[in-house]
Amino acid sequence: MSNHEPVVSEFKSKSGLQRIFAAFFYSIDGFKSAWKNEHAFRQELVLVILGAVVALILPVSAFEKLMMIAVLILILVVELINSAIEAVVDRVSLERHALSKNAKDFGSAAVLLTLLIAVATWSVVLFNRFYY
């Protein structure tokens, strides 16, 4: 093997329909693991489900409903990425280190920003609907 060939994990899937099915089941495993191991994910999932029900009931346009639900789902997406960062950091070392703290804090900050985007989106939709 020359120094210019990329190293590829033996776990990396090849191609074709089998890869698509495998990716789907890996995703399901990810959801199960997040539900089982991540308290914040469970809390946010409950928030998303309740928020989606409320958004569907509210007398707002279909586009507004979509945006209200999409920003809630975005919270879950960023929480999953944050959990992945935390898992990798912990896998590398459980020692306290400034770079490990930074990685975890950056992930947490990303979740916070996503929550703020959701609050802003819901506020704008509801304010425009009920106060204009």
C-alpha positions in Angstrom: 0.0 0.0 0.0 1.5 3.3 -1.0 1.4 6.4 1.2 -1.1 8.1 -1.2 -4.0 5.5 -0.9 -6.7 6.6 1.5 -7.3 4.3 4.5 -10.8 2.9 4.4 -12.5 1.3 7.3 -13.4 -2.3 7.0 -16.8 -1.3 8.3 -17.5 1.1 5.5 -20.3 -0.2 3.2 -19.7 -0.7 -0.4 -22.5 0.3 -2.7 -25.9 -0.5 -4.1 -29.2 -1.3 -2.5 -27.6 -3.2 0.3 -25.9 0.0 1.4 -29.2 1.8 1.5 -30.9 -0.9 3.6 -27.8 -1.0 6.0 -27.8 2.8 6.4 -31.5 2.7 7.3 -31.0 0.1 10.0 -27.9 1.9 11.3 -30.2 5.0 11.6 -32.8 3.0 13.5 -30.0 1.8 15.8 -29.0 5.4 16.3 -32.5 6.4 17.3 -32.7 3.5 19.7 -29.4 4.3 21.3 -30.2 8.0 21.6 -33.6 7.1 23.3 -31.9 4.7 25.7 -28.8 6.7 26.5 -29.5 10.4 26.0 -31.8 12.1 28.5 -31.7 15.3 26.5 -32.8 13.5 23.4 -35.8 12.0 25.2 -36.8 15.4 26.6 -36.5 17.0 23.2 -38.4 14.2 21.4 -41.3 14.7 23.7 -41.1 18.5 23.0 -41.1 17.8 19.2 -44.1 15.5 19.4 -46.1 17.9 21.5 -45.0 20.8 19.4 -45.9 19.0 16.2 -49.4 18.3 17.5 -49.9 21.9 18.5 -48.5 23.2 15.1 -50.9 20.9 13.2 -53.9 22.2 15.3 -53.0 25.9 15.1 -54.9 28.0 12.5 -51.8 28.8 10.5 -50.8 28.1 6.9 -49.4 24.8 5.8 -46.0 26.5 5.2 -46.1 27.9 8.7 -46.9 24.5 10.1 -44.0 23.0 8.1 -41.6 25.6 9.4 -42.8 25.2 13.0 -42.3 21.4 12.9 -39.1 21.6 10.9 -37.3 23.8 13.4 -38.3 21.3 16.2 -36.9 18.4 14.2 -33.8 20.4 13.6 -33.3 20.4 17.4 -33.3 16.6 17.3 -30.8 16.6 14.4 -28.4 18.9 16.2 -28.8 16.9 19.5 -27.9 13.7 17.7 -24.8 15.3 16.3 -23.9 16.7 19.7 -24.4 13.2 21.3 -22.1 11.8 18.6 -19.4 14.4 19.4 -19.7 13.6 23.1 -19.5 9.8 22.4 -16.4 10.2 20.3 -14.7 12.5 22.8 -15.5 10.0 25.6 -14.3 7.1 23.4 -10.9 8.8 22.9 -10.4 9.6 26.5 -12.3 10.1 29.7 -9.6 12.4 31.0 -10.4 16.0 31.5 -8.8 18.0 28.7 -9.4 21.6 27.4 -10.0 20.4 23.9 -12.5 17.7 25.0 -14.3 20.4 27.0 -14.3 22.7 23.9 -15.7 19.9 21.7 -18.5 19.2 24.1 -19.2 22.8 24.8 -19.4 23.6 21.0 -21.9 20.8 20.5 -24.0 22.1 23.4 -23.8 25.7 22.0 -25.1 24.3 18.7 -28.1 22.8 20.5 -28.8 26.1 22.3 -28.7 28.0 19.0 -31.1 25.6 17.5 -33.5 26.0 20.4 -33.3 29.7 20.0 -34.0 29.4 16.3 -37.1 27.3 17.2 -38.3 29.8 19.7 -37.8 32.7 17.3 -39.6 30.8 14.5 -42.6 29.9 16.7 -42.7 33.5 18.1 -42.7 35.1 14.6 -45.4 32.8 13.3 -47.6 33.1 16.4 -47.1 36.9 16.7 -47.9 37.5 13.0 -51.0 35.2 13.2 -52.5 36.4 16.4 -51.3 40.0 16.8 -51.7 41.4 13.3 
